[in-house]
Amino acid sequence: MTATLKKRLAFAIVVVGIGVVLLLDALHVFDDAEYLVVPHGSHSHYVPRDRDPAVPLENFPTSPPRPGERIMPDGTVVQ
């Protein structure tokens, strides 16, 4: 392999690596929060990671859960 080919290969590996990290970050893989913030017009909904897809977004709260509370997959907030 020539030096130019090695440099191109190294550059391609770095670019693909950065792309993978950015994709994983966009998918919230590195986020340890129990819920996601979903923008919805002029407000946001707080949705758990294990959300039931059959439940409409409007059923989820528009404020984050308080300490000791948890948002359930159906949108209810429990202690």
N, C-alpha and C positions, 0 to 999 in steps of 0.2 A: 504494500500500500504506500502510496505517496503521501507526503506531508500535507498536501492540499486536501486529499481525500480524508485523511484522519481529522483535519480541522473541520471539514464539512460534517463528517459523521458526529463528532463531538458537539458541534453546534446544534445539529438536528436532535440529538439525545437531550441536550439541555432544554431546547424549545418544547419538545414533547413532554419532558418532565414537568416543566412549568405549567403547561397546558393541563396535565393530569391533576396537578395540585389545585389549579384554579377551578376545574370542573368539580372536584370533590368539595371544595369550599362552597361553590354555588349550590351544591346539593346538601349543604349543611352537615356533612359527615363529621367535621371537626367541632361542631357546636354541641355542647353538652346540656343545653336548655331542654326542659321537658316539653316545651311548647314552641310553636313557630308564630311569628307575627305576620299576618296576611293582610296587606293593604286592600281596602275595599271602598273605593270612592273617597269620601272625606274622613273616613275613620279606618281603624284596623281591627281585625278579629284575632283573638289569641286561640290557637288551635293546637291540640296535643299531637305529638308525633304519631300516636296510634289511632288517629282519627278514623271514625267510621265513614267511608266515602258516601254512604247512602244518606247521611245527615247533611242538610243544607248549611252553608257557611253562616247564614243568619242566626242559626241556633247557638253559635259560639259567642262567648263574652267579648265585649269591646274594651275591657280593661284587664290588665294582668292579674293572675291570682295572688291573693295576699299570702303572707307567710303561713304555712300550715294548710293551705288549700291546694286542691288539685283539680285540673280540668279533665273530665271524663271523656271517653271517645264519642259520646252522644251530645256533648256540649254543656252538660250540667257541671256545676262547681261544687265539690264536696270538701269537707274538712279532712 
